[in-house]
């Protein structure tokens, strides 16, 4: 699915919601399914990676040029500044995870 198709699918879902043809839960499912399809079929210069490991990062999907960059992006989304700035202390534990290409 290319970007334009994804946008059109999201617009269709929103239109159905606005017209009363779909409820919020159905709209959320349609938008999430569109995004999931777009991410798994992403065709850009970068790759798509999924975090596998501890919560809260398990299942996080990011686009990045490399596995180390993907780890950085996953941690940033989880609230950490960067892999280098995070510690394994009790107050600010780094979740254990790997990244895999999707």
Rosetta silent file (secondary structure, phi, psi, omega in degrees, C-alpha in Angstrom):
SEQUENCE: XXXXXXXXXXXXXXXXXXXXXXXXXXXXXXXXXXXXXXXXXXXXXXXXXXXXXXXXXXXXXXXXXXXXXXXXXXXXXXXXXXXXXXXXXXXXXXXXXXXXXX
SCORE:     score description
SCORE:     0.000 S_00000001
   1 L     0.000  126.425  177.375    0.000    0.000    0.000 S_00000001
   2 L   -85.286  173.061 -174.494    1.460    3.339   -0.976 S_00000001
   3 H   -61.615  -42.382 -179.113    1.111    6.514    1.041 S_00000001
   4 H   -63.541  -42.030  177.607   -1.723    7.964   -1.069 S_00000001
   5 H   -62.849  -40.655  178.764   -3.762    4.757   -0.736 S_00000001
   6 H   -62.424  -45.003  179.600   -3.215    4.760    3.019 S_00000001
   7 H   -62.434  -42.066  178.582   -4.376    8.373    3.281 S_00000001
   8 H   -62.875  -40.650  178.662   -7.457    7.619    1.188 S_00000001
   9 H   -64.708  -39.399  177.060   -8.324    4.633    3.376 S_00000001
  10 H   -66.380  -42.526  177.520   -8.017    6.758    6.513 S_00000001
  11 H   -60.840  -40.798  177.740  -10.159    9.470    4.912 S_00000001
  12 H   -61.782  -41.821  179.156  -12.805    6.857    4.015 S_00000001
  13 H   -64.539  -43.013  178.934  -12.846    5.622    7.614 S_00000001
  14 H   -65.973  -39.334  179.031  -13.188    9.171    8.952 S_00000001
  15 H   -62.244  -43.818  178.414  -15.924    9.967    6.456 S_00000001
  16 H   -61.636  -38.898  177.446  -17.906    6.893    7.534 S_00000001
  17 H   -64.256  -47.573 -178.845  -17.518    7.996   11.159 S_00000001
  18 H   -62.694  -33.652 -179.136  -18.631   11.558   10.380 S_00000001
  19 L   -83.707   -2.938  179.854  -21.655   10.268    8.448 S_00000001
  20 L    80.972   11.771  179.550  -22.697    8.003   11.307 S_00000001
  21 L   -86.295   -8.820  179.283  -22.031    4.846    9.273 S_00000001
  22 L  -146.506  146.499  175.570  -19.341    3.664   11.718 S_00000001
  23 L   -89.960  177.711 -176.516  -18.751    4.032   15.431 S_00000001
  24 H   -61.385  -43.228 -178.455  -15.473    5.058   17.044 S_00000001
  25 H   -61.657  -43.275  178.353  -14.302    1.493   17.668 S_00000001
  26 H   -64.527  -41.510  179.163  -14.867    0.508   14.030 S_00000001
  27 H   -63.365  -43.816  177.851  -13.116    3.664   12.839 S_00000001
  28 H   -60.466  -43.225  179.223  -10.140    2.974   15.103 S_00000001
  29 H   -61.531  -44.158 -179.119   -9.890   -0.600   13.775 S_00000001
  30 H   -64.413  -43.725 -179.595   -9.981    0.587   10.162 S_00000001
  31 H   -66.779  -43.058  179.481   -7.350    3.278   10.728 S_00000001
  32 H   -64.045  -40.907  178.797   -5.091    0.901   12.683 S_00000001
  33 H   -64.214  -38.526  177.327   -5.421   -1.774    9.992 S_00000001
  34 H   -63.635  -47.489 -179.929   -4.509    0.779    7.337 S_00000001
  35 H   -63.171  -42.113  179.306   -1.458    1.926    9.264 S_00000001
  36 H   -61.939  -43.752  178.253   -0.390   -1.658    9.986 S_00000001
  37 H   -64.230  -45.174  178.910   -0.662   -2.573    6.302 S_00000001
  38 H   -59.204  -45.948 -177.716    1.212    0.565    5.263 S_00000001
  39 H   -64.527  -41.783 -177.473    4.014   -0.097    7.756 S_00000001
  40 H   -75.360  -19.840  177.930    4.484   -3.739    6.789 S_00000001
  41 L  -106.346   12.275 -176.017    4.510   -2.875    3.080 S_00000001
  42 L   -54.029  130.641 -178.449    6.637    0.254    3.512 S_00000001
  43 L  -127.929   78.871  179.824    8.842    0.788    0.456 S_00000001
  44 L  -129.682 -168.601  179.238   11.314    3.528    1.238 S_00000001
  45 L   -73.776  -25.914 -179.873   15.037    3.940    1.679 S_00000001
  46 L   -94.935  173.442  177.634   14.791    2.843    5.318 S_00000001
  47 E  -108.883  164.207  177.263   13.569   -0.444    6.778 S_00000001
  48 E  -102.949  129.878 -178.111   10.705   -1.225    9.123 S_00000001
  49 E  -124.109  148.973  175.201   11.661   -2.712   12.496 S_00000001
  50 E  -121.188  134.954  175.669    9.610   -4.172   15.377 S_00000001
  51 E   -79.712  136.129  178.563   10.770   -4.222   18.985 S_00000001
  52 E  -128.665  116.874 -179.657   10.580   -7.626   20.651 S_00000001
  53 E   160.640 -138.295 -174.526   11.038   -7.820   24.404 S_00000001
  54 L   -77.060  156.202  170.854    9.844   -6.176   27.581 S_00000001
  55 L   -68.632  149.853    7.294    6.984   -3.748   28.017 S_00000001
  56 L   -93.399    7.264 -174.131    6.448   -0.933   27.232 S_00000001
  57 L   -91.765  -18.274 -176.705    8.434   -1.294   23.992 S_00000001
  58 L   -54.406  126.754  178.353    7.362   -4.790   22.907 S_00000001
  59 L    89.913   -6.664  179.003    5.578   -4.598   19.567 S_00000001
  60 L   -66.436  131.046 -179.572    6.618   -1.022   18.792 S_00000001
  61 E  -114.014  130.436 -179.424    7.166   -0.612   15.041 S_00000001
  62 E  -135.595  159.760  172.795    9.462    2.094   13.651 S_00000001
  63 E  -105.101  129.718 -177.215   11.068    3.055   10.353 S_00000001
  64 E  -155.545  158.529 -179.784   14.851    3.463   10.552 S_00000001
  65 L   -77.100  -16.511 -177.832   17.975    3.145    8.404 S_00000001
  66 L  -156.935  167.257  177.997   19.546    0.483   10.679 S_00000001
  67 H   -63.148  -43.268  177.402   18.897   -1.714   13.698 S_00000001
  68 H   -61.597  -39.790  177.410   20.826    0.604   16.069 S_00000001
  69 H   -65.542  -36.093  177.764   18.842    3.595   14.803 S_00000001
  70 H   -63.717  -42.131  177.154   15.643    1.578   15.262 S_00000001
  71 H   -58.749  -44.273  178.845   16.600    0.885   18.911 S_00000001
  72 H   -59.437  -44.641 -178.058   17.130    4.623   19.444 S_00000001
  73 H   -67.654  -39.685  177.550   13.737    5.439   17.949 S_00000001
  74 H   -61.744  -45.765  179.644   11.959    2.788   19.997 S_00000001
  75 H   -64.842  -38.683  178.436   13.529    4.120   23.204 S_00000001
  76 H   -62.815  -41.047  178.518   12.687    7.707   22.256 S_00000001
  77 H   -66.798  -29.148  179.838    9.057    6.716   21.722 S_00000001
  78 L   -82.258   -3.310  176.376    9.076    4.971   25.105 S_00000001
  79 L   109.107   -3.387  177.543   10.207    8.188   26.769 S_00000001
  80 L   -87.008  149.650  179.754   13.991    7.740   26.856 S_00000001
  81 L   -70.781  -50.087  176.189   16.264   10.391   25.375 S_00000001
  82 L  -165.500  165.499  179.372   18.625    7.943   23.716 S_00000001
  83 L   -59.919  -37.721 -178.320   20.223    4.583   24.261 S_00000001
  84 L   -71.794  -27.332 -176.301   23.437    6.262   25.374 S_00000001
  85 L   -91.830  -10.521 -176.971   21.722    8.483   27.949 S_00000001
  86 L   -87.353  151.665 -179.522   19.593    5.793   29.593 S_00000001
  87 L  -120.848  166.751  176.625   20.726    3.877   32.642 S_00000001
  88 L   -99.833   32.388 -179.328   19.860    0.546   34.160 S_00000001
  89 L   -78.426  165.310  178.636   19.054    2.046   37.542 S_00000001
  90 L   -60.904  -34.992 -175.564   15.992    1.158   39.568 S_00000001
  91 L   -80.397  -22.536 -175.768   14.461    4.577   38.924 S_00000001
  92 L  -142.813   63.272 -175.226   14.966    4.609   35.144 S_00000001
  93 L   -70.891  144.220  174.303   15.307    1.048   33.849 S_00000001
  94 L   -90.542  123.713  178.448   15.982    0.389   30.172 S_00000001
  95 L   -65.267  142.575  176.647   13.620   -2.285   28.891 S_00000001
  96 L   -83.990  127.289  179.273   15.386   -5.302   27.428 S_00000001
  97 E  -163.014  160.514  172.084   14.507   -5.798   23.779 S_00000001
  98 E  -117.576  166.019  173.001   15.809   -6.594   20.328 S_00000001
  99 E  -118.963  142.481  178.179   14.661   -5.191   17.005 S_00000001
 100 E  -130.385  146.700  176.653   13.788   -7.300   13.994 S_00000001
 101 E   -68.154  139.391  179.208   13.022   -6.353   10.417 S_00000001
 102 L   -93.233    0.000    0.000    9.356   -6.638    9.585 S_00000001
